[in-house]
Amino acid sequence: MQHQIIPGRLARVVRAKGASSRSSVLQSRTGGVTILEPADVLETLESARDASAVILDPWYNRGVGGVRHNYDEWLGTVVDRSFDVADHVYVWGFPQIVCRVLDKLPPKTELTAWITWYYKNCPSMIRGWRSAQYTCLHLSRDGARLYPENFMTEEQQERYREGKMRYIPGPPSVLEVPLNIGFVGRGEQTGHPAQKPLKTIEPLVKMSSKEGDLVIDPMCGSGTTGVVCNMLNRKAVLCDMSEEYTALARKRVLENAGQ
């Protein structure tokens, strides 16, 4: 499998389900991940078009990443712009903070699922309740297609093709996946302070896209979405405003492309 990195600045992100040769691109025979040079999330979304899903994983306005005083208004604007790009939008955050997105959803969009990432291995010195969850809101345009068939086993797929299934069983909305910390998930760890395990992003991509579709992650951090999209034969456009994390994502996607 051949891969190529082409350096350069991409002025306009995506006009269709492809990428300009002026971008930093990793291409393979089974798909492609485009990694843009550092840019603000709204700048990235302003130029993007025609994706199946946008995955938003902003700093959570608490702890690492600092505090933005107009966080709710800003995040609402980011969600609005994301729906100009895609039919499905995922928003990660602390439940008590991200829930406020639901108060001002764009017209003709809805909450498709409240997804909980549950983990047991969070180290904490807090006196009281120990954190064990994050929330991911799955927001969709009215009537947007879902792909629960992507979660079927080979046996279920065979029965489905033969017309022997009354319905397609969907995945649970609670993802029980340990944090990548210590010896857990060591092969995935990059040093990013808010890195998501691959298994928390994989079901999001599966539910909202099919092979060959485009997924955009404009706050990509360590590049987990790009790794998942290569694994699942999807295209991806990644961007982050941090030069450090952009370099980290590019290195990680390239290293994982052939696996």
N, C-alpha and C positions, 0 to 999 in steps of 0.2 A: 504494500500500500504506500503510495507516494503522498507526501505532504509538502506544502510550500508556504513560507511566510513572506509576505510582500509588505514592506514598511511604507508608511505614508499617512497623510491626513485625509480623512474622508469628510468632505464639506457637507454633503447631503447623505444621510444614513442609508435609507432604503427607499426606493421608489416602487419596487416590486419585489417579488420573492427571489432576490438575487443580491449580489453585492458588487460594488465598484472595485476596479483593480487598484484604486488609490487607497483602499483601506488596508489595515493589517489583517490578513486573511489566512486561515488554515483551511485548506480544502482536502477532501479525501473522496474516494470513489463511492462512499456510502453517505455522503452528506458534506456539510461545511459549516464552520463556525467563523464568523467575522468578528474580530475584536477591534473596536474603534479606539482612537486615541482619546485621552481623558476629556470628558465634557460633562456639563450639568445635565441632570436627568430631563429637565424640560426642553433643553436644546436638542437632546437626542430624540425625544418623542415628537418634537415639532417637525422633524425631518423624516420620520419613519412612516411606513405605509404597509398595509396588507399582511398582517401577521395573524396567526391563529390565537396566540396568547401573549400577554405581557406579564412578566413576573416582577413584582415590586418588593424589594427587601430593604427598606430604608433603615437608617439608624432610628432607634425606637424612642427617642426623646427622653431617655433616662439612662444614666450610666455612661457606657462607652459611646462615643459619638457626640456627646454634649446635648444641649437643650436648645431648641428653636422655639421662640415665644409664639410664633404664628403657625405652629406645627399642624394643627387641624386644618386651617385654611390652605396651607401649602400642600398637604397630602391630598386634600380634596381636589385641588387643581391638577396634581399629578395623575390622580385616578381619571378625571375628566379627559385629560390629554391621552391617556392610555386607551380609552374607548374610541378615540379617533383613529386608533391604529389596529385594534383587535376586538374580537367578540368576547374574549375571556380575559379577565384581569384578576391576578392573585395579589393579595396585599398581606404581608407578614407584619407581626407586631405583638406587643403585650396585649392581652385581651382587653384590659381596662382602658387602653389608649386607642387601639385600632378599631374598637367597636363604634367610635364616633364617626367613622367613615360612613356608616349605614344611615346616619341622620340626613345626609345630603347626597344621595346617589344621583347620577345623571339620569335624565328621562329615558324611559324604555330600557332600564337595566334593573337587575335584581340580584339578591343574595342567593346563589345557587347552593352553597354549602358553607357552613362554619366548620373549618377543619382545625383539629387540635393536634399539635405535635406533643406527645407525652414521653417524657424521659425520666428515669429513676436515678441517674448517676450524676446529678448536679452537686458539686461540692459547695458548701455554704457555711459561713460563720455567723449568719444572721440568727439572732435569738427569736425564734418563732417559726412560722411556716417556711419551708424550703421550696424554692421555685422548682416546678416540674412540668411546665407547659409553655408553649407559645401558640399563638393563633395565626391561622392563615385564612383570610376571607376569599372565597371563590365567588367572584362577581361575574355576571354574564349579561349580554344583551338578551332581550326577550327573544325566545325561540332559537338561541344559539345551540348548535349541535354538540352533544356530549358523546364520548367514545368509551362507554363501559366495556365494550367488547375487547378492548385492549388489555383487560385484566383477566380474561378467561384462560384457563389451562388448555393444553392441547386436546384433552378429552372433551372439554366443554365446547371448544371450537368445532370439533368434529360433529358433536350432537347438534350444534347450532346450524351448521351447514346442511345437516340432514333434516332440519326442521323439527327436531325433537325437544327443543327447549321452549317452555312457555314464556320465559322472560330471561333477560340477561342480568345476572347477579352483579351488583356494583361493589366497589371496595368500601370499607368502613371509613367514616370521617374522622376517626382517631388513628393517628400514626404513632405507633409505639416503637420509637427508634432511639437508641442511646446517643448521648452527646459524644462527639469526637473529642475525647479527653483522656489523658493518661495513656494506657495501653489500648483503650477502645478506639477503633477507627484510626489507628496509627498510620496506616497506609494512605489515608485520605488527608491527614492533617497538614495544613500549610502554614499555620501560625496566625492566620486571620482571626481576630477576636470574636467574630460573629458568624463563623463558617457553618453552613448547614450540611448535614450528611447527605450523600447522594440519594438515600432512600426517602428523604423528605421532599425532594424535588421531583423524583421520578414519577410518582403518581399524579402530580399536577400536570406534567407534560403529557402523560398517557391519556388523561381524562379530556384534555382540550385540544388534541391534535392527532393527526395520522402521520404515517411516514412521509417524509418530504416536505412537511409543513414548516413554517417559520415561527420561532419563538424569540421574543425580544426580552432581554434583561438589562435595563438601563442603569442599574445600580448593582453590578455583578459581583463585587467583592472578589472572592478567590476564584470565580469562574465555574462554580458548581453546575450552573445551568448549562454551560457549554459542554462540560464533560457528559452530563446526562443526555443532551441532545445528540452528541456523537454516538453514544451507546444505543440510542433508540432510533437512529437514522432520521433525525430531524435537522433542519437548518437552524442556526441561531445567530443573533446579533447581540454582542455583549459590549457594555460600556460602563465606565465608572469615572467619577471626577478625580479620583486619586491616582497619581502616576504610579505610586507604589503598588496599589492593588491591580491596576491595569497590567503592569509587568508581571505580577504574580499570576493573574488569570491567563495571560498569554503563555507563560512557561508551563503552567499546569495543563492547559488544554492540549498543547503540543505534546507533552509527555504522555498523556493518556489517550491520544488519538488512535494509536495502533493496538490498544488493548481490547 
